[in-house]
Amino acid sequence: MTVSIVHRACGIAMATVGAAVFTWWLAALAAGPEAYAVFLDVFTTSTGRLNIIGWLFGVGFSLVFFLHMSNGIRHLVMDTGANYELRGNKRTSLMVLIGGPVLTLLYWLYIVVAR
């Protein structure tokens, strides 16, 4: 039940927040350098690194993405007719709830170390 609610909430967050930020980014690009600079100022510092809002948005959005993707893969396996036993279903639900944050951590460690 929890994983289902998290999956739906993540999908809604990606659809609404992601679409709004993407639209803002496209509009800033189309409006010119000044508008794009305002967009960048919200998420980055003057040196080009992420500020606190950029970190919160980046980590939060990638967490939402990895949770949603992990549960989508879980449902893809269930669509084949597998994993309907209670024990296996609970195990994969826990894998989703643990795997999403772990994948997010690995992703951001890669970004920070590669930089």
C-alpha positions in Angstrom: 0.0 0.0 0.0 2.8 2.5 0.9 4.7 1.7 -2.3 1.6 2.3 -4.3 1.0 5.7 -2.7 4.6 6.7 -3.1 4.5 5.6 -6.8 1.5 7.8 -7.5 2.9 10.7 -5.5 6.2 10.5 -7.4 4.4 10.4 -10.7 2.3 13.4 -9.9 5.4 15.3 -8.6 7.4 14.5 -11.8 4.4 15.5 -14.0 3.6 18.8 -12.3 6.8 20.1 -10.8 8.9 18.7 -13.6 6.7 20.2 -16.3 6.5 23.6 -14.6 10.3 23.8 -14.2 10.9 22.5 -17.8 8.4 25.1 -19.1 10.1 27.8 -17.1 13.5 26.8 -18.5 12.2 26.8 -22.1 10.6 30.2 -21.6 13.8 31.6 -20.1 15.8 30.3 -23.1 13.3 31.9 -25.5 13.2 35.2 -23.6 16.9 35.8 -23.9 20.1 35.9 -21.8 18.6 38.1 -19.0 15.7 35.8 -18.4 17.9 32.7 -18.5 20.3 34.3 -16.0 17.4 34.8 -13.6 16.5 31.1 -14.1 20.1 30.1 -13.3 20.3 32.4 -10.3 17.5 30.5 -8.6 19.3 27.2 -8.8 23.0 28.1 -8.9 25.6 30.4 -7.3 27.7 32.9 -9.2 30.4 30.3 -9.6 28.0 27.9 -11.4 27.7 25.5 -8.5 24.3 24.5 -7.1 22.9 26.6 -4.3 20.6 25.2 -1.5 17.5 25.4 -3.8 19.4 23.7 -6.6 20.6 20.9 -4.3 17.1 20.4 -2.8 15.5 20.4 -6.2 18.2 18.2 -7.8 18.3 15.6 -5.0 14.6 15.6 -4.5 13.7 15.3 -8.1 16.2 12.5 -8.7 14.9 10.7 -5.6 11.4 10.9 -7.0 12.6 9.7 -10.3 14.5 6.7 -8.9 11.6 5.7 -6.7 9.1 5.9 -9.5 11.4 4.0 -11.9 12.2 1.3 -9.4 8.5 0.7 -8.7 7.8 0.8 -12.5 10.3 -2.0 -13.0 8.6 -3.9 -10.1 5.2 -3.5 -11.8 6.7 -4.6 -15.2 7.8 -7.8 -13.5 4.4 -8.2 -12.0 2.8 -7.8 -15.4 4.5 -10.9 -16.5 2.6 -12.8 -13.9 5.4 -13.1 -11.4 5.8 -11.8 -7.8 2.2 -12.1 -6.7 3.1 -14.2 -3.6 2.9 -12.1 -0.4 6.5 -12.7 0.6 8.0 -11.8 -2.7 5.7 -8.8 -3.1 6.8 -7.4 0.3 10.4 -8.1 -0.5 10.3 -6.1 -3.8 8.3 -3.3 -2.1 11.1 -3.0 0.4 13.7 -3.1 -2.4 11.9 -0.2 -4.0 11.8 1.9 -0.8 15.5 1.2 -0.1 16.7 1.1 -3.7 15.4 4.6 -4.6 17.4 6.4 -2.0 20.5 4.2 -2.6 20.3 4.9 -6.4 19.9 8.6 -5.6 22.9 8.6 -3.3 25.1 6.8 -5.9 23.9 9.2 -8.6 24.9 12.3 -6.6 28.1 10.8 -5.4 29.0 10.2 -9.1 28.1 13.8 -10.0 30.1 15.3 -7.1 33.1 13.0 -7.5 33.2 13.3 -11.3 33.3 17.1 -11.0 
